[in-house]
Amino acid sequence: MKHTASRARRAVLQATAHPHTGPYSGSRRPGRDRRGARVWAGANRAALRLTTRVQESLQEAARRPDRGDISTTTVIIWVAAVTGAVLIAGTITVVIAKYNGKLANL
């Protein structure tokens, strides 16, 4: 058999390889097997979609600065209105419960 450069290269590579690595041993780095590769690909797709969506939202906000967001004053008015309605309903309930026996004779 002739001594060729490829045989010499193969011999050097086999001699310098780590003893626990071989054709059937798995890599310990993430994403090197098929399932890991699919997970990394899915994560990359999700990151790309999220980045694209954020960029589109920022462009839309720059194009239309007044998007009809609810102001702080509107939120305070709604909270006050709902609180007042709950207090009135609670007061009516307490009064009816207190005078229920007297109202039955009417």
Phi, psi and omega in degrees: 000137181279149178270105182255168181294324181292323177294321179294319179296318179297320179294320179293317180296320180292325182286330183265357181287154178293142185295336182267359178260138179201187183291339185250001181267141181277154178281148179268357178279147182290147173080017182264340176267177186295315181295317178297323179294321178294321179295314179296321179296318178295319178295320178295319178296318180296318179295321179294316178298317180296316179298316179297316181296318179296317179298318178296320179295318178295321177295319179295320179294324178290326181286318180236089184294327179263096183262009180083030178293150180284131181279165180295323180298318179297319179296318180296318179297316180296319179296319179295319180295315180293319178297317177298318179296319179293319178296318178296315179296321178294320178296316178298319180297317180294317181295317179296319180295323183289316184257025184294319180293321180288328180286337181290335181278353182287000000 
